[in-house]
Amino acid sequence: MNIDKRREIILPTGAPSPASMDQIVAAGDVTGDGKTDFFARVGTQLWALIG
Protein backbone atom coordinates (compact mmCIF):
# COMPACT_ATOMS: atom_id res chain seq x y z
CA MET A 1 0.00 0.00 0.00
CA ASN A 2 1.39 3.39 -1.00
CA ILE A 3 0.47 5.77 1.83
CA ASP A 4 1.69 8.77 -0.18
CA LYS A 5 -1.60 8.68 -2.09
CA ARG A 6 -3.84 8.84 0.99
CA ARG A 7 -6.60 11.47 1.00
CA GLU A 8 -8.23 13.09 4.02
CA ILE A 9 -12.01 13.01 3.81
CA ILE A 10 -13.77 15.78 5.72
CA LEU A 11 -17.38 14.72 6.11
CA PRO A 12 -20.19 17.27 5.77
CA THR A 13 -22.57 18.02 8.63
CA GLY A 14 -25.20 15.29 8.86
CA ALA A 15 -23.06 12.67 7.15
CA PRO A 16 -23.09 9.15 8.61
CA SER A 17 -20.30 7.93 10.84
CA PRO A 18 -17.35 6.43 8.90
CA ALA A 19 -17.79 3.27 10.97
CA SER A 20 -21.23 2.77 9.39
CA MET A 21 -19.90 2.98 5.82
CA ASP A 22 -19.90 -0.39 4.08
CA GLN A 23 -17.68 0.75 1.22
CA ILE A 24 -15.77 3.89 0.18
CA VAL A 25 -14.61 4.30 -3.42
CA ALA A 26 -12.36 7.06 -4.77
CA ALA A 27 -13.94 7.94 -8.09
CA GLY A 28 -11.35 10.45 -9.28
CA ASP A 29 -12.49 13.98 -10.15
CA VAL A 30 -16.15 13.47 -11.10
CA THR A 31 -17.13 17.13 -10.64
CA GLY A 32 -14.21 18.68 -12.53
CA ASP A 33 -13.04 20.87 -9.63
CA GLY A 34 -9.56 19.33 -9.49
CA LYS A 35 -10.21 17.45 -6.24
CA THR A 36 -10.75 13.74 -5.65
CA ASP A 37 -14.41 12.74 -5.20
CA PHE A 38 -15.56 9.71 -3.22
CA PHE A 39 -18.69 7.59 -3.10
CA ALA A 40 -19.66 5.84 0.12
CA ARG A 41 -22.32 3.20 0.71
CA VAL A 42 -24.19 3.13 4.02
CA GLY A 43 -26.71 0.30 3.98
CA THR A 44 -29.04 1.16 1.07
CA GLN A 45 -27.89 4.80 0.81
CA LEU A 46 -25.22 6.12 -1.56
CA TRP A 47 -23.36 9.23 -0.49
CA ALA A 48 -21.35 11.40 -2.90
CA LEU A 49 -18.50 13.12 -1.06
CA ILE A 50 -17.36 15.76 -3.51
CA GLY A 51 -14.12 17.75 -3.44
trRosetta pair geometry for C-beta under 8 A, 3 or more apart (Angstrom, degrees):
i j d omega theta_ij theta_ji phi_ij phi_ji
2 5 5.2 50 103 9 105 107
3 6 5.4 -4 -168 -27 63 116
7 26 6.9 118 25 -106 141 130
7 36 5.4 -82 -115 65 162 146
7 38 7.8 -178 94 -54 137 122
9 18 7.9 127 83 -97 126 122
9 24 7.6 -98 -39 -161 167 144
9 38 6.1 -30 -111 18 129 156
9 49 6.0 24 -156 150 114 153
11 15 3.9 -130 177 67 111 149
11 18 7.2 -140 -48 -56 142 90
11 49 7.1 -62 -112 -122 64 125
12 15 5.0 112 59 -37 67 113
12 49 7.6 -168 -7 -126 97 80
15 47 6.7 88 -141 -154 96 153
15 49 7.6 51 -126 -96 144 105
16 20 4.8 -93 162 73 119 127
16 21 6.6 144 96 -62 116 78
16 40 7.8 -156 56 120 110 132
16 42 4.6 96 43 -115 164 162
16 45 7.6 133 -23 77 140 138
16 47 7.1 -145 21 -42 104 150
17 20 4.8 89 65 1 87 103
17 21 7.8 -139 100 -19 52 81
18 21 5.5 -41 -157 9 46 119
20 42 5.3 41 125 -140 99 107
20 43 7.7 -27 167 -24 101 92
21 24 5.6 36 147 -54 141 95
21 40 4.7 -52 -138 -172 126 116
21 41 6.7 109 -164 68 73 48
21 42 5.5 -59 -103 -80 56 84
21 47 7.9 -78 -112 35 108 128
22 41 4.7 -50 58 97 105 100
22 42 6.5 163 0 -104 87 29
22 43 7.1 144 -25 -46 124 29
23 40 6.9 173 89 -150 53 51
23 41 4.6 23 47 34 94 111
24 38 5.8 -3 -173 -178 93 123
24 39 7.5 165 -153 85 48 45
24 40 4.8 -10 -103 -102 77 87
24 41 8.0 -144 -68 20 41 67
25 38 6.6 153 78 -159 44 70
25 39 5.0 -11 58 58 99 91
25 40 7.7 -178 20 -77 66 42
26 36 5.7 -21 -157 -179 106 121
26 37 7.7 129 -159 81 57 41
26 38 5.5 -40 -100 -100 52 82
27 30 5.2 11 113 -45 123 116
27 36 7.9 140 56 -175 56 73
27 37 5.2 -40 62 90 103 91
27 38 6.5 157 7 -113 87 24
27 39 5.6 61 -37 -10 126 101
28 36 6.6 -83 -150 -132 19 72
28 37 6.9 -6 82 42 38 85
29 32 6.2 100 146 -84 105 24
29 33 6.8 -152 -161 48 105 56
29 34 6.3 4 -130 -104 144 11
29 35 6.5 123 -115 65 96 31
29 36 6.4 -76 -71 -97 68 36
29 37 6.2 107 -129 -2 30 97
29 51 7.7 43 -134 -72 81 105
30 37 4.4 -77 22 56 101 150
30 48 7.8 -93 73 -156 150 116
30 50 7.1 -95 65 -115 106 97
31 35 7.8 -7 58 58 112 86
31 37 5.8 121 -2 -63 97 141
31 50 5.1 68 -29 -156 144 122
31 51 6.0 -97 54 -13 135 116
33 50 7.6 86 22 167 134 100
33 51 4.5 -41 77 -56 134 166
34 51 7.5 68 66 -120 57 133
35 50 7.7 97 87 167 112 60
35 51 3.3 102 71 -128 130 94
36 51 7.3 134 59 -96 34 60
37 48 6.9 -5 179 -175 114 87
37 49 6.7 163 -165 87 63 58
37 50 4.8 -8 -123 -119 108 60
37 51 6.1 -38 -78 -39 82 64
38 48 7.8 153 86 -162 49 43
38 49 4.2 -10 65 62 96 111
39 46 6.3 -11 -172 -173 105 97
39 47 6.9 154 -160 81 53 54
39 48 5.8 -23 -104 -104 76 59
39 49 7.2 -172 -84 19 24 79
40 46 7.5 152 79 -159 44 50
40 47 4.5 -15 62 61 94 107
40 49 6.1 45 -6 -16 110 117
41 45 7.2 152 -157 83 51 53
41 46 5.8 -24 -101 -103 70 67
41 47 7.6 -169 -78 19 22 79
42 45 4.8 -15 67 64 89 105
42 47 6.4 38 1 -14 109 115
